[in-house]
Amino acid sequence: MDKNREIQLKNDLSAVCLLCVKSRLFVFVLQVVANTLVPDHKADAFTVNAKSKNYSVIDSIVKSLFEGFYRWDSIYFLYIAENGYTFEQLLAFFPLYPILVRIASYFIPSSYTSLRSRLLVCAVTPFIGFQLYAFSLFCTTNQKEPPSWCHSPLFSFSYSSVQQKYWNVGFLRYYQFKQIPNFLLSLPLVLIVFSAATYYLRKVWRKLNMHSLNLKKLTKRSDNNIRVLPYVIHALFLTLFGLLFIHVQVITRLICSASPIVYWYVASASKRLRRCSKYYFLTYLVLGTVLHSNFYPWT
């Protein structure tokens, strides 16, 4: 039985990996075609004036193949990689964070308590370090008009100030009539998250009542609904935070890339919901790739 299960797990893993490779190849080919055939939208976004360069044949091929990915946030990151933090608004994009965390992880011991505390340090230290770097870059130099966050009575993070100034990010700031299309764009996924949270939380609540709130006994039971509870809370928090504080269309890519609960819930849902969700995901994949590669606002 264990051997059969192991074989089944290997087959499932192979199927998932194959699907991932196919989907990435599909997105790559689609963005090349869309970027070639569809004219770019003149977006009100950060752009870089391309310098006249003598591209080689290989450079031209690489540029034509990957230019569809050179949109929106990727422009910021590549500009920072080439020129550094020359503008205040660039401070919203952090440098080298994944690399720093990965390097630090090699020095973390296996003890869980120690691991948890050190992971917290790994998460906070690069952020604080970058804020100090931003302060030294924009607040201690001889600038005529330093940013407002430099004069805060308390230590002010550049990130929140820059997000508010350049992207109007803040509590309920996105609730405007002109943003209704973006709310509609995020609505399907928001409904899926709320539906999944309701479904799992109800089951967990019933289990809690059955065991008279005996959490120790409850967590020892092999129950998938209990095991997925942290993922449910995480997805619900991200969704509520997105609805209240950030650009709501970002919720789609935030949840789909950060939480597996959406896919688990859809896979275990009714046949009708699975079919509707499949059409939604496929439409989002195709339409989103085409629009993004041509600088149209999408998530």
C-alpha positions as CSV (number, residue, x, y, z in Angstrom):
1,M,0.0,0.0,0.0
2,D,2.8,2.4,0.9
3,K,4.7,1.5,-2.2
4,N,1.6,2.1,-4.4
5,R,1.1,5.4,-2.7
6,E,4.7,6.4,-3.3
7,I,4.3,5.6,-7.0
8,Q,1.1,7.6,-7.1
9,L,2.8,10.6,-5.5
10,K,5.7,10.4,-8.0
11,N,3.2,10.3,-10.8
12,D,1.3,13.2,-9.4
13,L,4.5,15.2,-9.0
14,S,5.6,14.4,-12.5
15,A,2.2,15.6,-13.8
16,V,2.3,18.8,-11.9
17,C,5.9,19.6,-13.0
18,L,4.9,18.9,-16.6
19,L,1.9,21.1,-16.4
20,C,4.1,23.9,-14.9
21,V,6.6,23.6,-17.7
22,K,3.8,23.6,-20.4
23,S,2.1,26.6,-18.8
24,R,5.3,28.6,-18.6
25,L,6.1,27.8,-22.3
26,F,2.6,28.8,-23.2
27,V,2.9,32.2,-21.4
28,F,6.3,32.8,-23.0
29,V,5.1,32.1,-26.6
30,L,1.9,34.1,-26.0
31,Q,3.7,37.2,-24.8
32,V,6.1,37.0,-27.8
33,V,3.2,36.8,-30.2
34,A,1.1,39.5,-28.4
35,N,4.0,41.9,-28.1
36,T,4.8,41.5,-31.8
37,L,1.2,41.8,-33.1
38,V,-0.5,44.1,-30.7
39,P,0.6,47.8,-30.4
40,D,1.7,48.9,-27.0
41,H,-0.5,51.0,-24.8
42,K,0.8,54.4,-23.8
43,A,0.6,53.9,-20.1
44,D,1.0,56.5,-17.4
45,A,3.8,54.7,-15.8
46,F,7.5,54.8,-15.1
47,T,9.5,54.5,-18.3
48,V,13.2,54.6,-19.2
49,N,14.4,56.5,-22.3
50,A,16.3,53.9,-24.2
51,K,19.8,54.9,-25.1
52,S,20.9,54.4,-28.6
53,K,22.9,51.2,-28.6
54,N,24.4,49.1,-31.3
55,Y,22.7,45.7,-30.6
56,S,24.3,42.6,-31.9
57,V,22.1,40.0,-33.6
58,I,21.9,37.9,-30.4
59,D,21.0,41.0,-28.3
60,S,18.2,41.9,-30.8
61,I,16.9,38.3,-30.6
62,V,16.9,38.3,-26.8
63,K,15.2,41.7,-26.7
64,S,12.4,40.7,-29.1
65,L,11.8,37.4,-27.2
66,F,11.7,38.9,-23.7
67,E,10.5,42.5,-24.2
68,G,6.9,41.5,-23.3
69,F,8.1,40.8,-19.8
70,Y,9.8,44.2,-19.6
71,R,6.7,46.0,-18.3
72,W,5.5,47.8,-15.1
73,D,7.5,46.7,-12.0
74,S,10.2,44.9,-14.0
75,I,11.2,48.3,-15.5
76,Y,11.9,49.6,-12.0
77,F,14.0,46.6,-11.0
78,L,16.1,46.6,-14.1
79,Y,16.6,50.4,-13.8
80,I,17.7,50.0,-10.2
81,A,20.1,47.2,-11.2
82,E,21.7,49.5,-13.8
83,N,21.6,52.9,-12.2
84,G,20.8,52.5,-8.5
85,Y,18.3,54.4,-6.5
86,T,18.3,57.8,-8.3
87,F,14.7,58.7,-7.7
88,E,12.6,58.6,-4.5
89,Q,9.9,56.5,-5.9
90,L,12.3,53.6,-6.6
91,L,12.5,53.0,-2.8
92,A,9.3,51.0,-3.1
93,F,11.3,48.2,-4.7
94,F,13.6,46.4,-2.4
95,P,17.0,45.0,-3.4
96,L,18.5,41.6,-3.0
97,Y,16.0,40.5,-0.3
98,P,15.7,36.9,-1.5
99,I,19.5,36.6,-1.8
100,L,20.1,37.9,1.7
101,V,17.5,35.6,3.2
102,R,18.9,32.6,1.4
103,I,22.5,33.3,2.4
104,A,21.4,33.8,6.0
105,S,19.4,30.6,6.0
106,Y,22.6,28.5,5.7
107,F,23.6,29.6,9.2
108,I,20.3,28.8,10.9
109,P,20.3,25.8,13.4
110,S,17.7,23.2,13.3
111,S,16.0,24.0,16.6
112,Y,12.4,25.1,15.9
113,T,12.3,27.9,18.5
114,S,15.7,29.2,17.4
115,L,14.7,28.8,13.8
116,R,11.5,30.8,14.3
117,S,13.3,33.7,16.0
118,R,16.1,33.7,13.5
119,L,13.7,33.7,10.5
120,L,12.0,36.7,12.1
121,V,15.4,38.4,12.3
122,C,16.1,37.5,8.7
123,A,12.8,39.0,7.6
124,V,13.2,42.3,9.5
125,T,16.9,43.0,9.3
126,P,17.1,43.5,5.5
127,F,14.0,45.7,5.6
128,I,15.5,47.9,8.4
129,G,18.8,48.0,6.7
130,F,17.3,49.2,3.5
131,Q,15.4,51.9,5.3
132,L,18.6,53.2,6.8
133,Y,20.2,53.1,3.4
134,A,17.3,55.1,2.0
135,F,17.7,57.6,4.8
136,S,21.4,58.0,4.2
137,L,20.8,58.4,0.4
138,F,18.0,61.0,0.5
139,C,18.1,62.6,3.9
140,T,21.8,63.2,4.7
141,T,22.9,64.5,1.4
142,N,22.9,68.2,0.4
143,Q,19.5,68.1,-1.3
144,K,17.5,71.3,-1.7
145,E,14.2,69.7,-0.9
146,P,14.6,66.4,0.9
147,P,11.5,64.1,1.0
148,S,8.9,64.8,3.7
149,W,9.5,61.5,5.5
150,C,13.1,62.7,6.3
151,H,11.6,65.3,8.7
152,S,9.3,62.9,10.6
153,P,9.5,63.3,14.4
154,L,9.6,59.5,14.6
155,F,11.6,57.2,12.4
156,S,9.5,57.1,9.2
157,F,9.8,54.3,6.7
158,S,10.4,55.5,3.2
159,Y,8.4,52.6,1.8
160,S,5.0,53.6,3.2
161,S,5.6,57.3,2.3
162,V,6.6,56.5,-1.2
163,Q,3.7,54.2,-1.7
164,Q,1.3,56.8,-0.5
165,K,2.8,59.7,-2.5
166,Y,3.3,58.0,-5.9
167,W,0.7,55.2,-5.9
168,N,-2.0,56.7,-3.6
169,V,-1.8,53.6,-1.3
170,G,-3.5,53.8,2.0
171,F,-6.6,52.9,4.0
172,L,-9.7,53.1,1.7
173,R,-7.8,55.4,-0.7
174,Y,-8.7,53.2,-3.7
175,Y,-12.4,53.5,-3.2
176,Q,-13.2,55.8,-6.1
177,F,-15.8,55.5,-8.8
178,K,-13.1,55.4,-11.5
179,Q,-11.7,52.2,-9.9
180,I,-14.9,50.2,-10.3
181,P,-13.4,48.2,-13.2
182,N,-10.5,47.2,-11.0
183,F,-12.8,46.0,-8.3
184,L,-14.7,43.9,-10.8
185,L,-11.4,42.5,-12.0
186,S,-10.5,41.2,-8.5
187,L,-14.1,40.2,-7.6
188,P,-14.0,36.6,-8.8
189,L,-10.9,35.7,-6.8
190,V,-12.2,37.6,-3.7
191,L,-15.4,35.6,-3.8
192,I,-13.5,32.3,-4.1
193,V,-11.3,33.2,-1.1
194,F,-14.3,34.2,1.0
195,S,-16.2,31.1,0.0
196,A,-13.2,28.9,0.8
197,A,-12.7,30.6,4.2
198,T,-16.4,30.1,5.1
199,Y,-16.3,26.5,4.0
200,Y,-13.1,25.6,6.0
201,L,-13.9,27.7,9.1
202,R,-17.3,26.2,9.5
203,K,-15.8,22.7,9.4
204,V,-13.1,23.7,11.9
205,W,-15.7,25.3,14.2
206,R,-17.7,22.0,14.2
207,K,-14.6,20.1,15.2
208,L,-13.9,22.5,18.0
209,N,-17.4,22.1,19.3
210,M,-17.1,18.3,19.1
211,H,-14.0,18.3,21.2
212,S,-15.1,21.0,23.7
213,L,-12.3,23.4,22.5
214,N,-9.7,20.8,23.4
215,L,-7.1,22.1,20.9
216,K,-4.4,19.6,22.0
217,K,-6.6,16.6,21.2
218,L,-7.9,18.3,18.1
219,T,-4.6,19.0,16.5
220,K,-3.5,15.3,17.1
221,R,-6.3,14.1,14.8
222,S,-5.5,13.6,11.1
223,D,-7.9,16.1,9.7
224,N,-7.2,18.1,6.5
225,N,-9.5,20.9,7.5
226,I,-7.4,21.6,10.6
227,R,-4.2,21.3,8.8
228,V,-5.2,23.9,6.2
229,L,-6.4,26.4,8.8
230,P,-3.2,28.5,8.7
231,Y,-3.4,28.8,5.0
232,V,-7.1,29.9,5.2
233,I,-6.3,32.6,7.8
234,H,-3.3,33.7,5.7
235,A,-5.4,34.0,2.5
236,L,-8.2,35.7,4.3
237,F,-5.8,38.2,5.9
238,L,-4.2,39.0,2.5
239,T,-7.6,39.5,0.9
240,L,-9.0,41.8,3.6
241,F,-5.7,43.8,3.7
242,G,-5.8,44.1,-0.1
243,L,-9.4,45.3,-0.1
244,L,-8.7,48.0,2.5
245,F,-5.2,49.2,1.8
246,I,-3.8,48.5,-1.6
247,H,-4.8,48.6,-5.3
248,V,-7.5,45.9,-5.3
249,Q,-6.5,44.5,-8.7
250,V,-3.2,43.4,-7.1
251,I,-5.1,40.9,-5.0
252,T,-5.3,38.5,-7.9
253,R,-1.6,38.0,-8.3
254,L,-1.0,38.3,-4.6
255,I,-3.3,35.5,-3.7
256,C,-2.6,33.2,-6.6
257,S,1.1,33.4,-6.0
258,A,1.1,33.3,-2.2
259,S,-1.7,30.9,-1.2
260,P,-2.6,27.4,-2.3
261,I,-6.0,27.5,-0.6
262,V,-7.7,28.8,-3.8
263,Y,-6.6,25.8,-5.8
264,W,-7.4,23.3,-3.1
265,Y,-10.9,24.7,-2.6
266,V,-11.7,24.8,-6.3
267,A,-10.4,21.3,-6.8
268,S,-12.7,20.0,-4.1
269,A,-15.7,22.1,-5.0
270,S,-18.7,21.1,-7.1
271,K,-18.4,20.2,-10.7
272,R,-20.1,23.5,-11.8
273,L,-17.8,25.6,-9.7
274,R,-14.8,23.7,-11.0
275,R,-15.9,24.3,-14.6
276,C,-16.5,28.0,-14.0
277,S,-13.2,28.4,-12.2
278,K,-11.3,26.7,-15.0
279,Y,-12.8,29.1,-17.6
280,Y,-11.9,32.0,-15.3
281,F,-8.3,30.9,-14.8
282,L,-7.7,30.2,-18.5
283,T,-9.3,33.5,-19.5
284,Y,-7.2,35.3,-17.0
285,L,-4.1,33.6,-18.1
286,V,-4.5,34.4,-21.8
287,L,-6.0,37.9,-21.5
288,G,-3.6,38.9,-18.8
289,T,-0.5,37.8,-20.7
290,V,-1.7,39.6,-23.9
291,L,-2.5,42.9,-22.0
292,H,0.5,42.8,-19.7
293,S,3.0,42.3,-22.6
294,N,1.6,45.5,-24.3
295,F,1.6,47.7,-21.2
296,Y,-2.1,47.6,-20.5
297,P,-3.0,47.8,-16.8
298,W,-3.6,44.3,-15.6
299,T,-3.2,43.4,-11.9
